[in-house]
Amino acid sequence: MIMSPLLGLIFCFLGQWLLLRTIYRLYLHPLKKIPGPKLAAISHLYEFYYDIIKGGQFIYEIQRMHNQYGPIVRINPREVHVIDPEFYDEIYASGSRKRDKDARFVPTFTLPTSMIATVGHDHHRFRRGILANYFSRRSALELVPLVEERVLKLMDRLDGFRQSQRVVRLDDAFAGFAADVITLHSYGQRFGFLEDKNFRCNIRQAVGEITVLSHYNRFFPRVVQVIEQLPLWLLSWLQPGKSSLYDLQRTVYAQSQESIAKRASGSELRRSVFTSLTDPKVPPHERTPQRLKYEGFLVLAAGTETTGRVLTIAAFHLAHSPEICDRLRDELKQVMPTPQSAVGFPELEKLAYLTAVINEALRLASPLTIRLPRTAPDETLKYKHHVIPPGTPMSSSSYLMHRNVTIFPDPERFDPERWLDGSEQDRRLTRYLSPFTRGSRMCLGINLAYVELYLAIAHLVRRFDWELHETTPEDVRIVSDFILGGTRRGDIKVDAKIVGCVQD
C-alpha cells in the first residue's frame, strides 16, 4: 500500500514535533537539572505504563526512582517528587503561602466542583471556609453524644454476631458506623447503615467504582467530561455495575434539594453541613445542584472510607497481636472500670498507649495512597541546590513517608511502642504522621475522625475478644494505588469472629 503524500507529510511533521519536544524537555526545560529517568522526562507514557498498564504501580516506581536518583526526582515531564520528609511542609504549606492544585491532576477524582478538585488557593479557601466551623474541634466535641450512640449500636451489632457465632466483615461494620455518623452530620438525619443486616455498604461500593478508574480519568479527562454530562440513569445503564453510585448520587441530590427547599420556607429543623452549603449568603454559582451533589459525595466518601479503613487496620492488628490488645485493655481499665463504663473523649485522648495504637493504625492504613501535587504560583522554591520554578507541580507522598525505613524501622510491622517516649528512636514521630495531609488543604474531617477512632477502639477492646477468620497480614498489605490503597484481594477486607465478652 502506497502512503499518500499528505499522510506522509503529516507523519513527517509529527515526527519533527516529537523530536523537538523531546529535545526541549531534556535540555531546555526549567526542570532539566532535576535527576530522574530520561523516559519519564520525555513523556507521560512512563507514568501511563505503571498506573494504567500495570495497575496503580507508579507510586512504587517513584520509590524506586528515589532509591536510584536521590531525594528529589522528576517523575514526569512537568512534575517533581521530593521524598525528604523535612521538605513536606514546604510543598503542603499553610497560612498565607499560596498552594494551588495541579489542574491536570484533579480530573483523577471525577468530582469537578468539589473542594478536592478546586485548583486555586483562594477559591479553595473560600469553599473550605463555608464548612470549616462544622468540622472544627468544637463541633467534633459537640458530636460526641451522636458518635457514642452509634458506637453503642456498633457494639450491639457485634454482640449479635458473637451470639450467633457468625463471621463478621469488620470493614463493612466499621464503614457502616462511620457512614451513619457522617450522614447525620451532613444531612441532619440517619440513614441506618448499622441497622442494615449487611451494613449496606453502597457508599464503599460507589467509592470503589470511582477509584478503580481514577488513573484513566487523569489521562483521559475529556472522556470523563463527556460522561459527566450523561443523565445518571443512562450512566447506570451503560455501566451496570454503577447502580450503587447512581443510587447514592440520587440521594445526595435529593437531600441537597430538600435542604434548599427547607431553607426557602424557613422550616429548617437542624443546622447541618448542607444547610451551610445552601445558605443564601453563599453566591448562587457556589450552591448549584451539581456542586452540592459532588461536594456531598466527597463528604460522604471521605467521612466513611478514612475512618472505616483505619478502624479495620487497627482491629486486624489488635487481633493478630494479642499482647498489644491486652496491654491496651489494661490501660483502658483506668478510665473504663467495667466493659460497659461510659467514658469521655477527653479522658481517652490522654491515654498514651491508646494514642500510640491509633497513630500506628493511621500510619499503616494511610487512607490516601495517591500523591497530591501542589504548585506554588508565586514562589520559587529550592530543595538543596535544585530550583523549583513557580507553577511547577510538586508532590511528596504521605504513603511513602509513612514507610520510610529511617523514620519507621520495619515499617510494615504494627508497633505502637515506636510512638512512646523512651522508645528506641527516642524522638517525636508525630511530625512525620500525615494521613490527613497538612497545610491549607488538610482534610476537614480530622477532628471528627479522631473522636470516632478513640471511642470506637476503646469500646471494642474493652468489651470483646475477637479472632481473625481466613485473613492474613498479606490480605491487608497495600500493593496498589487507586487513590486508596488496594490489597491483593482488592479493597481491604477483614473477616473475624467475636469469640467472647470481656468479663472484668
Protein Blocks (a to p, Z undefined) as FASTA:
>chain_A
ZZdfklmmmmmmmmmmmmmmmmmmmmmgmklmpgcdfklmmpmklmmmmmmmnooplmmm
mmmmmmmnojbdcfbfkbccdfblklmmmmmcghjbdcdddfklmmmnopakbmklmmbl
klmmmmmmmmmmmmcfklmmmmmmmmmmmmmmmmmmmmmmmmnopacdfklmmmmmmmmm
mmmmmnopaehlmmpmnlpamlmmmmmmmmmmmmmmmmmmmlmmmmmmpcfklmmmmmmm
lmmmmmmmmmmmmmmmmmmmmmmnopafbdcfklmmmgmklcfklmcfklmmmmmmmmmm
mmmmmmmmmmmmmmmmmmmmmmlmmmmmmmmmmmmmbfklccdfklmmmpmklmmmmmmm
mmmnomplbdcddddfkbccdehjbccdehiacdddfklmmmcfklmghklbccfklmpg
hianopafklmgcfkogcjkbcfklmmmmmmmmmmmmmmmmmpccddehiafklmccfbd
ehiacdfkopaddddddfbdcfZZ
